[in-house]
Amino acid sequence: MNNCCFFVLILAGFLFGESRFQLDSIVTPVAEASGTANLLLAHLDREGYPFAMLKSEICSTQSGECVRFEVDSGPKIDSVRFRIQPTESVPSRLLSRPLGGSVAFYRPNLLADVPSLLESNSYISLATTRVPMVDTTIRGLMVVPVDVTIRRSLFVDGAVSWSSTDNRGFVGDLDLDLINLFRNGESVSFQFYGDKQLQKADISLAVPWVFDTPFLIRGAGSIEVLREKYGRLEGSGGVGYRIGGLWECGFAGRYYELSDSLVKRTFAGVTVTMDRYRPPLRAGAMVWGTKLSAGSGVLRDGASRMPRSDFSASGEMQVPLNRRFAVGIEGFAGAVAVSTPEQLHRTEKIRVGGSRSVRGYTEQEKSFVGVGLARTELRFYFSETGSIFLLGDPAFGVPVHFLRDEIEYLFGYGAGVRIPAGKMNVAVIWARHFREGSGAGRIHVGIRN
């Protein structure tokens, strides 16, 4: 039977069938049996028959041996009820909201999406679905048991790097993340960065599903001081809105003050963002995430005013080559637009360099009004989450004006390893940049529990 007749029969079954798919059997050549079965089951799933089964037997026809499939479509499913079993008690909105509610309309791949939708929230560490069941009391309803591991913990993520080519010596940063300590899904993050001269501290707060709605509340603040040079204080606050479980759009107000021996300046503006959650990196998994941001406001320096705008776009993807090898790509592009960019302080530009930017350079070593960079890795997974990798981070930056002659090119290269050790993950990365000559490069060491 050719594919045309095959789909005509399927269409006829759905047009004239009632609660079950009315199709007795399909005959197909042996060479096409596997593909035909997959097409039929996928089509049945799209039409709301996830419990469909096929029985097969070999038969003979004038054209040779064929496979006869007998179709048992099972009941028609219109909606799904999630029966969530958390490891500890939390407000019900924290479990039902990521799925769009405790009851949802059935759609293909719904069961496959449930773990990602739940694990996209920081207060859930693991979500697994069990065998779904048909509710015998309500027609068209499927019940899906879901086991959820709730996270309530303190995460520590620290890194230290050593540079042999400048006088900064050891450069370190430390992150403390408090997740769901009050059982409301909240997350609080403290970040500290410093060397012999510069100290910078950040704090951020996020509270999800406010008043059992898709809205989130976000706030952040930072202070930065370079000894006897400058000081900067910044704060922001706003709301986010979850879309489809994995996407979030946000709106925030932003304000900062900057002062040094020559400048005393303030900025007030707004920022809009769009984020797509990236699942954790695992062997053989294709994952991706992205973030878009745009902001605008006014710089005030005494009696003068100057409009300031900025935008950025970033994305990350892992493409598996096979079960063990994968290519990781993380890209970023951003720009700051003002009428007189030469007046901007380095803290008002986009800063690059370090373990979270262009590796091979010290933390926040460079500052530009325009940046484009790519962090690339060739990974070999020796376990589910452990890997060794080669890295190459090309980048370019525009210090002041968007002129071809002013573009500065960067490139860092090296190798590293990520090792799961009990409840901790340890990362050790060696990198150097292409202008170092005989320098020993930099070592980044990170620990996360």
Secondary structure per residue as TSV (DSSP state, phi and psi in degrees):
chain	resnum	aa	ss	phi	psi
A	1	M	-	360.0	127.3
A	2	N	-	-78.8	168.2
A	3	N	H	-65.9	-29.3
A	4	C	H	-61.6	-52.0
A	5	C	H	-62.3	-35.9
A	6	F	H	-58.5	-47.7
A	7	F	H	-77.9	-25.1
A	8	V	H	-62.7	-43.0
A	9	L	H	-63.5	-40.9
A	10	I	H	-62.3	-46.9
A	11	L	H	-61.3	-42.2
A	12	A	H	-62.1	-38.9
A	13	G	H	-61.6	-39.4
A	14	F	H	-79.1	-28.4
A	15	L	H	-72.6	-37.0
A	16	F	H	-108.5	-6.6
A	17	G	-	-77.9	163.9
A	18	E	S	-110.2	-103.1
A	19	S	S	-85.2	-13.9
A	20	R	S	-129.2	154.4
A	21	F	-	-74.2	120.9
A	22	Q	-	-92.7	85.9
A	23	L	-	-151.2	120.2
A	24	D	-	-77.2	-55.2
A	25	S	E	-156.8	161.2
A	26	I	E	-134.2	136.1
A	27	V	E	-112.8	131.9
A	28	T	E	-142.9	150.2
A	29	P	E	-57.8	150.6
A	30	V	G	-56.6	-41.6
A	31	A	G	-64.0	-23.6
A	32	E	G	-105.0	5.9
A	33	A	H	-63.0	-46.4
A	34	S	H	-63.4	-46.7
A	35	G	H	-64.4	-39.5
A	36	T	H	-63.7	-42.7
A	37	A	H	-62.1	-43.9
A	38	N	H	-64.2	-42.0
A	39	L	H	-62.6	-42.7
A	40	L	H	-65.7	-45.7
A	41	L	H	-65.7	-38.7
A	42	A	H	-64.8	-40.5
A	43	H	H	-67.1	-42.4
A	44	L	H	-60.2	-41.1
A	45	D	H	-62.9	-43.1
A	46	R	H	-62.1	-30.2
A	47	E	T	-89.8	3.5
A	48	G	T	97.6	26.8
A	49	Y	-	-122.0	69.5
A	50	P	T	-71.6	-16.5
A	51	F	T	-95.4	12.2
A	52	A	-	-62.3	143.6
A	53	M	E	-133.1	151.6
A	54	L	E	-121.6	133.2
A	55	K	E	-108.4	136.1
A	56	S	E	-123.0	151.1
A	57	E	E	-152.4	150.1
A	58	I	E	-81.5	134.9
A	59	C	E	-138.4	161.0
A	60	S	E	-109.4	138.3
A	61	T	E	-131.6	178.6
A	62	Q	T	-63.7	-27.8
A	63	S	T	-89.9	0.7
A	64	G	E	122.1	-167.7
A	65	E	E	-71.1	139.1
A	66	C	E	-134.5	172.3
A	67	V	E	-115.4	128.8
A	68	R	E	-102.4	123.6
A	69	F	E	-101.7	127.0
A	70	E	E	-99.5	129.5
A	71	V	E	-101.3	126.5
A	72	D	E	-120.2	101.0
A	73	S	-	-71.3	-25.0
A	74	G	-	74.7	-177.2
A	75	P	-	-72.4	151.4
A	76	K	-	-77.1	128.9
A	77	I	-	-108.2	125.5
A	78	D	-	-106.0	-31.2
A	79	S	E	-144.7	163.7
A	80	V	E	-130.2	134.4
A	81	R	E	-110.8	128.2
A	82	F	E	-92.8	124.1
A	83	R	E	-104.9	93.9
A	84	I	E	-92.5	129.1
A	85	Q	E	-114.9	95.7
A	86	P	E	-80.9	157.2
A	87	T	S	-73.7	-19.4
A	88	E	S	-152.3	162.9
A	89	S	-	-72.0	130.3
A	90	V	-	-141.9	161.0
A	91	P	-	-55.3	139.9
A	92	S	T	-60.9	-28.5
A	93	R	H	-63.8	-28.4
A	94	L	H	-68.8	-20.6
A	95	L	H	-101.9	-36.7
A	96	S	H	-85.4	-34.3
A	97	R	G	-61.2	-42.4
A	98	P	G	-60.1	-23.8
A	99	L	G	-95.5	2.1
A	100	G	T	84.5	11.9
A	101	G	S	125.6	167.1
A	102	S	S	-73.6	-17.9
A	103	V	E	-128.4	133.1
A	104	A	E	-135.2	155.6
A	105	F	E	-68.4	142.6
A	106	Y	-	-72.2	140.3
A	107	R	-	-147.8	155.6
A	108	P	T	-59.8	147.2
A	109	N	T	66.3	11.1
A	110	L	H	-59.8	-46.2
A	111	L	H	-64.3	-36.0
A	112	A	H	-68.5	-27.5
A	113	D	H	-84.3	-18.7
A	114	V	H	-56.4	-49.3
A	115	P	H	-58.0	-43.8
A	116	S	H	-65.4	-40.7
A	117	L	H	-62.2	-39.0
A	118	L	H	-78.0	-43.3
A	119	E	H	-73.5	-9.0
A	120	S	T	-69.9	-9.5
A	121	N	S	-97.7	133.3
A	122	S	T	-62.5	-23.3
A	123	Y	T	-85.8	1.5
A	124	I	E	-118.7	120.3
A	125	S	E	-93.0	-28.2
A	126	L	E	-155.2	137.5
A	127	A	E	-136.6	129.7
A	128	T	E	-134.3	142.0
A	129	T	E	-99.0	145.8
A	130	R	-	-104.6	-179.1
A	131	V	-	-61.2	123.1
A	132	P	-	-71.6	159.0
A	133	M	E	-132.1	154.6
A	134	V	E	-90.3	129.0
A	135	D	-	-76.2	116.3
A	136	T	S	-78.4	-11.4
A	137	T	S	-93.8	-22.5
A	138	I	S	-125.3	121.9
A	139	R	T	-65.7	133.9
A	140	G	T	78.9	13.4
A	141	L	E	-108.9	130.0
A	142	M	E	-111.6	137.0
A	143	V	E	-105.3	128.0
A	144	V	E	-117.9	109.2
A	145	P	E	-72.8	135.1
A	146	V	E	-130.4	123.8
A	147	D	E	-95.5	128.1
A	148	V	E	-125.7	128.5
A	149	T	E	-97.0	117.0
A	150	I	E	-83.7	137.0
A	151	R	-	-102.7	124.9
A	152	R	-	-136.2	100.7
A	153	S	E	-162.9	171.9
A	154	L	E	-110.0	121.1
A	155	F	E	-101.3	137.5
A	156	V	E	-119.3	124.9
A	157	D	E	-132.4	109.7
A	158	G	E	-125.3	153.9
A	159	A	E	-148.1	147.3
A	160	V	E	-136.9	139.9
A	161	S	E	-130.2	154.2
A	162	W	E	-125.5	131.1
A	163	S	E	-112.5	132.9
A	164	S	S	-97.1	0.8
A	165	T	S	-114.3	-2.2
A	166	D	S	-140.0	178.9
A	167	N	T	-93.1	15.4
A	168	R	T	-80.1	-22.1
A	169	G	-	61.9	-128.8
A	170	F	E	-74.4	133.7
A	171	V	E	-126.4	125.6
A	172	G	E	-130.6	156.9
A	173	D	E	-142.9	151.9
A	174	L	E	-140.5	130.5
A	175	D	E	-116.2	136.2
A	176	L	E	-124.0	120.1
A	177	D	E	-116.4	121.4
A	178	L	E	-102.7	114.4
A	179	I	E	-112.3	119.4
A	180	N	S	56.7	34.5
A	181	L	T	-68.1	-28.0
A	182	F	T	-103.8	14.8
A	183	R	S	60.8	30.1
A	184	N	S	-119.1	14.5
A	185	G	-	77.0	6.2
A	186	E	-	-72.0	154.4
A	187	S	E	-135.4	135.0
A	188	V	E	-125.0	131.0
A	189	S	E	-124.3	130.0
A	190	F	E	-113.6	132.0
A	191	Q	E	-129.6	135.4
A	192	F	E	-131.9	135.8
A	193	Y	E	-133.5	140.3
A	194	G	E	-169.3	158.4
A	195	D	-	-140.2	-157.0
A	196	K	S	-65.7	-26.1
A	197	Q	S	-113.6	-37.4
A	198	L	E	-107.9	134.2
A	199	Q	E	-129.4	136.1
A	200	K	E	-142.0	131.4
A	201	A	E	-129.6	137.6
A	202	D	E	-129.5	149.2
A	203	I	E	-138.3	140.1
A	204	S	E	-141.2	152.5
A	205	L	E	-137.7	138.9
A	206	A	E	-139.8	132.4
A	207	V	E	-125.0	115.0
A	208	P	-	-89.6	163.3
A	209	W	S	51.5	50.2
A	210	V	G	-64.7	129.7
A	211	F	G	53.7	35.5
A	212	D	G	58.8	41.9
A	213	T	S	-125.7	169.6
A	214	P	S	-73.6	4.4
A	215	F	E	-83.1	147.5
A	216	L	E	-122.8	151.3
A	217	I	E	-108.2	132.8
A	218	R	E	-130.7	145.3
A	219	G	E	-149.2	153.5
A	220	A	E	-155.0	155.2
A	221	G	E	-152.8	155.1
A	222	S	E	-152.2	154.8
A	223	I	E	-137.5	137.0
A	224	E	E	-138.0	132.2
A	225	V	E	-137.4	128.3
A	226	L	E	-110.5	120.1
A	227	R	T	-49.4	122.3
A	228	E	T	60.0	19.4
A	229	K	T	-120.7	-62.3
A	230	Y	E	-156.2	166.6
A	231	G	E	-140.7	146.8
A	232	R	E	-143.1	134.9
A	233	L	E	-127.8	129.7
A	234	E	E	-137.1	147.2
A	235	G	E	-146.8	151.3
A	236	S	E	-150.2	157.0
A	237	G	E	-159.8	145.6
A	238	G	E	-175.9	-163.5
A	239	V	E	-129.6	155.7
A	240	G	E	-126.2	161.9
A	241	Y	E	-137.3	121.3
A	242	R	E	-80.5	134.1
A	243	I	E	-123.3	119.1
A	244	G	T	64.1	16.5
A	245	G	T	89.0	-44.4
A	246	L	T	-103.3	-12.5
A	247	W	E	-107.6	150.4
A	248	E	E	-143.8	128.9
A	249	C	E	-107.0	148.5
A	250	G	E	-141.5	158.3
A	251	F	E	-140.8	130.5
A	252	A	E	-145.8	149.7
A	253	G	E	-94.4	148.2
A	254	R	E	-137.6	141.0
A	255	Y	E	-147.0	139.4
A	256	Y	E	-147.1	157.7
A	257	E	E	-123.3	138.6
A	258	L	E	-134.9	134.4
A	259	S	E	-145.8	138.5
A	260	D	E	-145.9	-163.9
A	261	S	S	-68.1	-19.7
A	262	L	S	-114.1	-24.6
A	263	V	-	-128.1	140.1
A	264	K	E	-136.2	107.0
A	265	R	E	-135.8	150.4
A	266	T	E	-127.3	158.4
A	267	F	E	-139.4	138.7
A	268	A	E	-136.9	131.5
A	269	G	E	-167.6	-170.1
A	270	V	E	-130.4	155.7
A	271	T	E	-136.5	137.7
A	272	V	E	-117.9	143.2
A	273	T	E	-136.9	158.7
A	274	M	E	-141.7	122.1
A	275	D	E	-123.1	147.7
A	276	R	E	-126.2	121.2
A	277	Y	-	-62.3	136.9
A	278	R	-	-103.9	122.6
A	279	P	-	-62.7	163.1
A	280	P	-	-61.7	150.7
A	281	L	-	-75.3	129.0
A	282	R	-	-141.6	157.9
A	283	A	T	-61.8	134.1
A	284	G	T	75.1	3.7
A	285	A	-	-101.5	136.4
A	286	M	-	-97.2	116.7
A	287	V	E	-132.4	155.8
A	288	W	E	-156.0	157.5
A	289	G	E	-154.4	162.9
A	290	T	E	-153.0	160.1
A	291	K	E	-147.8	132.8
A	292	L	E	-120.7	140.1
A	293	S	E	-145.6	140.4
A	294	A	E	-144.6	136.6
A	295	G	E	-141.8	158.1
A	296	S	E	-153.2	149.2
A	297	G	E	-176.1	-162.9
A	298	V	E	-129.2	128.8
A	299	L	E	-89.3	134.1
A	300	R	E	-120.7	123.0
A	301	D	E	-128.2	92.6
A	302	G	T	68.3	-124.9
A	303	A	T	-88.4	-9.9
A	304	S	E	-89.6	151.7
A	305	R	E	-130.1	144.7
A	306	M	E	-144.3	121.9
A	307	P	E	-63.1	144.3
A	308	R	E	-137.1	131.7
A	309	S	E	-131.1	153.9
A	310	D	E	-149.9	155.2
A	311	F	E	-149.0	156.8
A	312	S	E	-153.2	153.0
A	313	A	E	-140.7	131.5
A	314	S	E	-138.5	155.9
A	315	G	E	-157.1	152.1
A	316	E	E	-138.4	139.1
A	317	M	E	-147.8	140.8
A	318	Q	E	-115.1	126.8
A	319	V	E	-113.9	110.9
A	320	P	E	-72.0	133.4
A	321	L	S	-87.9	-33.9
A	322	N	S	-159.7	-160.4
A	323	R	S	-66.0	-28.4
A	324	R	S	-108.3	-35.9
A	325	F	E	-97.8	144.9
A	326	A	E	-152.9	154.7
A	327	V	E	-109.6	128.5
A	328	G	E	-111.2	131.7
A	329	I	E	-131.5	128.5
A	330	E	E	-130.6	119.4
A	331	G	E	-116.0	152.8
A	332	F	E	-147.2	137.9
A	333	A	E	-139.7	135.4
A	334	G	E	-156.8	159.4
A	335	A	E	-153.2	150.7
A	336	V	E	-117.3	129.2
A	337	A	E	-117.8	118.2
A	338	V	E	-140.7	164.3
A	339	S	S	-72.9	-31.9
A	340	T	-	-129.2	80.4
A	341	P	G	-63.8	-22.2
A	342	E	G	-65.9	-16.3
A	343	Q	G	-86.9	-8.5
A	344	L	-	-70.8	139.1
A	345	H	-	-76.9	156.1
A	346	R	G	-61.0	-28.0
A	347	T	G	-75.4	-11.9
A	348	E	G	-95.0	-0.8
A	349	K	S	-100.7	-177.8
A	350	I	E	-89.6	121.8
A	351	R	E	-101.8	137.5
A	352	V	E	-131.2	160.8
A	353	G	-	116.4	138.9
A	354	G	S	114.1	-176.0
A	355	S	T	-65.5	-22.0
A	356	R	T	-107.3	8.0
A	357	S	S	-135.0	-125.6
A	358	V	S	-84.6	105.7
A	359	R	T	-71.3	149.9
A	360	G	T	102.4	-15.2
A	361	Y	S	-113.0	155.6
A	362	T	-	-72.4	165.1
A	363	E	T	-58.4	125.7
A	364	Q	T	53.3	39.0
A	365	E	-	-69.5	-35.3
A	366	K	E	-114.9	154.7
A	367	S	E	-139.8	135.6
A	368	F	E	-140.3	159.8
A	369	V	S	-89.1	-16.3
A	370	G	E	-143.1	135.8
A	371	V	E	-141.1	142.3
A	372	G	E	-138.9	129.5
A	373	L	E	-147.6	158.8
A	374	A	E	-139.5	129.3
A	375	R	E	-105.3	114.6
A	376	T	E	-119.1	144.1
A	377	E	E	-141.3	139.9
A	378	L	E	-105.4	112.6
A	379	R	E	-107.5	141.9
A	380	F	E	-120.4	116.0
A	381	Y	E	-87.5	119.4
A	382	F	S	-95.9	-6.2
A	383	S	S	-151.4	-173.3
A	384	E	S	-59.8	-40.1
A	385	T	S	-123.7	-9.2
A	386	G	-	-88.5	140.8
A	387	S	E	-153.6	155.5
A	388	I	E	-114.4	150.9
A	389	F	E	-154.5	154.7
A	390	L	E	-102.6	143.4
A	391	L	E	-129.5	150.0
A	392	G	E	-146.4	123.0
A	393	D	E	-121.2	88.1
A	394	P	E	-80.1	148.9
A	395	A	E	-159.5	160.9
A	396	F	E	-140.3	153.7
A	397	G	E	-142.9	150.3
A	398	V	E	-111.0	109.4
A	399	P	S	-64.4	-44.5
A	400	V	S	-134.2	-64.2
A	401	H	S	-110.4	147.6
A	402	F	-	-81.2	70.2
A	403	L	-	-120.8	143.2
A	404	R	G	-58.1	-37.8
A	405	D	G	-71.1	-17.5
A	406	E	G	-94.3	-7.7
A	407	I	-	-65.3	132.8
A	408	E	E	-109.7	130.4
A	409	Y	E	-102.7	139.0
A	410	L	E	-125.8	151.6
A	411	F	E	-157.8	124.0
A	412	G	E	-117.3	145.8
A	413	Y	E	-143.4	157.4
A	414	G	E	169.7	-153.9
A	415	A	E	-152.7	162.1
A	416	G	E	-162.4	176.7
A	417	V	E	-145.1	140.4
A	418	R	E	-117.8	121.8
A	419	I	E	-121.7	118.3
A	420	P	E	-75.5	126.6
A	421	A	E	-131.9	92.7
A	422	G	T	65.4	-121.1
A	423	K	T	-92.8	7.5
A	424	M	E	-117.8	155.9
A	425	N	E	-121.9	125.9
A	426	V	E	-111.6	131.6
A	427	A	E	-122.6	129.2
A	428	V	E	-124.8	120.6
A	429	I	E	-128.8	129.0
A	430	W	E	-108.4	134.0
A	431	A	E	-151.4	153.9
A	432	R	E	-144.9	163.5
A	433	H	E	-106.2	164.4
A	434	F	T	-73.1	-8.5
A	435	R	T	-101.0	7.5
A	436	E	-	-73.7	-26.3
A	437	G	T	71.9	-114.9
A	438	S	T	-94.9	9.3
A	439	G	-	-63.5	153.8
A	440	A	-	-83.0	-5.9
A	441	G	-	82.8	-159.6
A	442	R	E	-131.6	146.7
A	443	I	E	-116.1	123.8
A	444	H	E	-107.3	126.4
A	445	V	E	-121.4	121.9
A	446	G	E	-125.1	143.0
A	447	I	E	-132.2	129.8
A	448	R	E	-134.1	131.0
A	449	N	-	-103.1	360.0
